[in-house]
Amino acid sequence: MPNITGNNNILGRNNIININQQQRVKIPDEYAKSLQAFSEAVNDQLKKHNVSKEEAAPVQESINELAKEVDVKPEEKIDIEKKEDIKDKIKKIEIRLRKILPEGAETVATFTPLAPFSKIIGKGVEEIVKEFQK
């Protein structure tokens, strides 16, 4: 990754959904890469379905909330409350994406890059999304 300096650098400026570099450096690398890949997958879907930046703003907000929640140290034991908070943030992203993208396997598959979060929450992310869509 290139060395980026400044206060508000954002990775992927041409995208609708971006990960704030300042927040990214606070997240363990595995989760930061996961969020970046997820954001890219979401951007692909948003562009494919011609979703505007304004329509996607709530999704950006939810991704920012998730990024703040996973500001954990790799060796840190995560309590059940924090696990539930992270799970809730993922569900919130799913709800907001469902409002602007068509339901289906393609949208569920968008969550695949978040697989490392399963280690934190103790349940597969795609399983949570599918469960919630029922």
KACOR-V812641 format. One record per residue. RES is the residue in three letters. PHI is phi in whole degrees, -180 to 180 (NA if undefined). OMEGA is omega in degrees with one decimal (none if undefined). Layout:
[[RES;PHI;OMEGA] [RES;PHI;OMEGA]]
//
This chain:
[[MET;NA;-179.8] [PRO;-67;176.6] [ASN;-76;-177.1] [ILE;-117;179.2] [THR;-118;-179.4] [GLY;112;-174.2] [ASN;-94;-172.6] [ASN;-128;178.6] [ASN;-67;179.9] [ILE;-124;178.0] [LEU;-78;176.7] [GLY;76;-176.7] [ARG;-54;-178.2] [ASN;-81;-179.2] [ASN;-93;176.9] [ILE;-78;179.9] [ILE;-102;-177.9] [ASN;-134;174.2] [ILE;-105;179.6] [ASN;-67;-177.4] [GLN;-61;179.4] [GLN;-61;178.6] [GLN;-74;-176.3] [ARG;-59;-177.3] [VAL;-69;178.6] [LYS;-86;-174.5] [ILE;-97;173.6] [PRO;-53;-172.5] [ASP;-52;-178.9] [GLU;-58;-178.9] [TYR;-77;177.0] [ALA;-63;177.8] [LYS;-64;178.4] [SER;-62;178.5] [LEU;-64;178.9] [GLN;-64;179.5] [ALA;-65;177.4] [PHE;-63;179.0] [SER;-60;177.8] [GLU;-65;178.3] [ALA;-65;177.8] [VAL;-64;178.8] [ASN;-59;177.7] [ASP;-58;-179.8] [GLN;-68;-179.5] [LEU;-63;178.5] [LYS;-67;-179.7] [LYS;-60;-177.0] [HIS;-104;175.7] [ASN;52;178.2] [VAL;-88;-179.0] [SER;-79;177.8] [LYS;-61;179.6] [GLU;-65;178.9] [GLU;-66;-177.1] [ALA;-87;-176.9] [ALA;-54;177.8] [PRO;-62;177.7] [VAL;-67;177.5] [GLN;-58;179.5] [GLU;-59;-179.5] [SER;-67;177.3] [ILE;-66;176.6] [ASN;-62;178.4] [GLU;-63;178.4] [LEU;-64;179.6] [ALA;-60;178.6] [LYS;-66;-177.5] [GLU;-69;-177.7] [VAL;-94;174.3] [ASP;-76;-176.5] [VAL;-123;175.9] [LYS;-87;-177.0] [PRO;-53;-177.7] [GLU;-88;-176.4] [GLU;-69;174.6] [LYS;-82;-175.3] [ILE;-99;-177.9] [ASP;-76;-175.2] [ILE;-61;-179.8] [GLU;-63;179.4] [LYS;-67;176.9] [LYS;-59;179.3] [GLU;-66;177.8] [ASP;-62;179.5] [ILE;-65;177.7] [LYS;-59;179.2] [ASP;-63;178.8] [LYS;-65;178.2] [ILE;-66;177.8] [LYS;-62;-179.8] [LYS;-63;176.6] [ILE;-61;-179.3] [GLU;-61;179.4] [ILE;-59;-177.2] [ARG;-70;176.3] [LEU;-68;-179.0] [ARG;-62;178.9] [LYS;-70;-175.1] [ILE;-117;178.3] [LEU;-121;177.2] [PRO;-68;177.0] [GLU;-71;176.8] [GLY;147;-176.2] [ALA;-59;-177.9] [GLU;-62;179.1] [THR;-70;177.1] [VAL;-61;-179.2] [ALA;-63;178.0] [THR;-58;-177.9] [PHE;-82;-178.5] [THR;-52;179.8] [PRO;-61;179.6] [LEU;-84;-178.7] [ALA;-50;178.7] [PRO;-58;179.2] [PHE;-67;177.8] [SER;-60;177.9] [LYS;-63;-178.2] [ILE;-75;-170.7] [ILE;-91;176.4] [GLY;76;-179.5] [LYS;-154;-180.0] [GLY;-64;-178.7] [VAL;-62;179.9] [GLU;-62;177.8] [GLU;-63;178.5] [ILE;-63;-178.2] [VAL;-64;179.7] [LYS;-62;179.2] [GLU;-60;-176.9] [PHE;-71;-178.3] [GLN;-74;-178.4] [LYS;-69;none]]
//
